[in-house]
Amino acid sequence: EIVMTQFPDSLSVSLGERATINCKSSQSVLDTSYMKNDLAWYQQKPGQPPKVLVYGAFTRESGVPDRFSGSGSGTDFTLTISNLQPEDVAIYYCQQYYNSPLTFGGGTRVEIK
Amino acid sequence: EVQLVESGGGLVQPGGSLRLSCAASAFTFSDHWMSWVRQAPGKGPEWLAIIKQDGSERYYVDSVEGRFTISRDNTRNSVSLQMNNLRADDTAIYYCARGSGWLLDRWGQGTQVTVSS
C-alpha cells in the first residue's frame, strides 16, 4: 500500500497570501508508460464531498481557478493556493491513483488568519 | 451535468448487512470505472472498492475484502455495494465516485451508514 503523508496538518494564511501544502508518497506514483504522475488534489468543504482540483500532479480540473497550482513528481508534491480567498477555507487532500488500494493523505485544514 | 445519487444507507446492527446503490446520469456510464469511498466522522476519505467498465475486474481495500462486494448494472446505469458483517467502525458517509481511469473525478453527495446496537 502506498502511504500518503501530508504536511502541515493545518495552515492559517492571510487573505491574498499564499498557502503551500505538501504531500509525500511512500513510493513513486510516476507512471513511466505515460510519463505522468497519478496524483490528485481534492478540496472538501463542510457537508460536501471532495472535489478534484488538480490531477496528474499539475493539471487543473475544468473550472478550477488558476490560483490553485500543483507541482512535483515521483514522491514529492505540492499544492499552492496563491492569493487566498475566503471561499478557499476547506480541507485539502492529496491522493494517489497509481495502484490499488487508492490512498489519501491525512488532509490539511486551511483557514484565514 | 453528471449526477451520482447514492441510496440505501441507514441504521443497522453490528453483524448486519446493507446494500448501497448509486444511480448515475448524464454521462456514458459503461465507459467508466466506478468506485466507492467512505468517510468516517472527522476523518479523511477512505477508498473501498473499484469496478471496471464491464465488471471484469474489481479491487478492494484490505479492510473490506471478503465483507463488501461491488457490482454494477450497465443497463440501469447503477453501481452497488453489498456490505455484510458490518462493524461499528464501518459507520461513515459512503460516496460513489466516477473514475476517469482511476482518477475519482465526480462524486455523489453520499449516504449515511450507522452501525450500532
Interface residues (C-beta under 8 A of the other chain):
Chain A: E1 D38 A40 Y42 Q44 Q48 P49 P50 K51 V52 Y55 E61 I91 Y93 Q95 Y97 S100 P101 L102 T103 F104 G105 G106 G107
Chain B: S35 G44 P45 E46 W47 I50 Y59 Y60 V61 D62 Y95 S100 G101 W102 L103 L104 D105 W107 G108 Q109 G110
